[in-house]
Amino acid sequence: MKALRGDLIFSYWIYVWYLLYIFNYTTYNPKIALMIGLVDNIIMLFLMLYYNTPKRTLLIFVLVNTLIKVVPLYYLRKDNDAVKWKDIYFTCILFIIFVLWLHLNKQNLVGNVKMIYDSLLYGKDKTPVMALINNIENHFKNIQIF
């Protein structure tokens, strides 16, 4: 199984949305999507601990999700705007667009989630950042990044 592309992972879509929001390209606040994503990642972290996922995979998972979920939420906590219904509606619409994007790329949501969970739980390193780190390590064989 080759590595997943970044556009097939909804967390990366949310992170791009966050960047668009902080640079004032959109008024839709991604806070609710980031919170839902963080809850999902916390559940995933507990599953990874339960399945004795390799420490290297755990470390990278925590680092990546700190950067794409925790840091943005920390930044948005200063944002006086509460989550509005329009933000929730936009989150739902974006998710529907994501599912359609999966279908256009001959993927489905359930298979996509299984692939991501399988990769993370068993240290297969097929998510984009994990695969990138593996490629860098393979290129510099004597260097181990994590």
Secondary structure as the mmCIF struct_conf table of DSSP 4:
data_model
#
loop_
_struct_conf.conf_type_id
_struct_conf.id
_struct_conf.beg_label_comp_id
_struct_conf.beg_label_asym_id
_struct_conf.beg_label_seq_id
_struct_conf.end_label_comp_id
_struct_conf.end_label_asym_id
_struct_conf.end_label_seq_id
HELX_LH_PP_P HELX_LH_PP_P1 LYS A 2 ARG A 5
HELX_RH_3T_P HELX_RH_3T_P1 GLY A 6 LEU A 8
HELX_RH_AL_P HELX_RH_AL_P1 PHE A 10 ILE A 22
TURN_TY1_P TURN_TY1_P1 PHE A 23 ASN A 24
BEND BEND1 TYR A 25 TYR A 25
HELX_RH_AL_P HELX_RH_AL_P2 LYS A 31 TYR A 50
TURN_TY1_P TURN_TY1_P2 TYR A 51 ASN A 52
HELX_RH_AL_P HELX_RH_AL_P3 LYS A 55 ASN A 65
HELX_RH_PI_P HELX_RH_PI_P1 THR A 66 VAL A 70
HELX_RH_AL_P HELX_RH_AL_P4 VAL A 71 LEU A 76
TURN_TY1_P TURN_TY1_P3 ARG A 77 LYS A 78
HELX_LH_PP_P HELX_LH_PP_P2 ASP A 81 VAL A 83
HELX_RH_AL_P HELX_RH_AL_P5 TRP A 85 LEU A 104
TURN_TY1_P TURN_TY1_P4 ASN A 105 LYS A 106
HELX_RH_AL_P HELX_RH_AL_P6 LEU A 109 LEU A 121
TURN_TY1_P TURN_TY1_P5 TYR A 122 GLY A 123
BEND BEND2 THR A 127 THR A 127
HELX_RH_AL_P HELX_RH_AL_P7 PRO A 128 HIS A 139
TURN_TY1_P TURN_TY1_P6 PHE A 140 ASN A 142
#
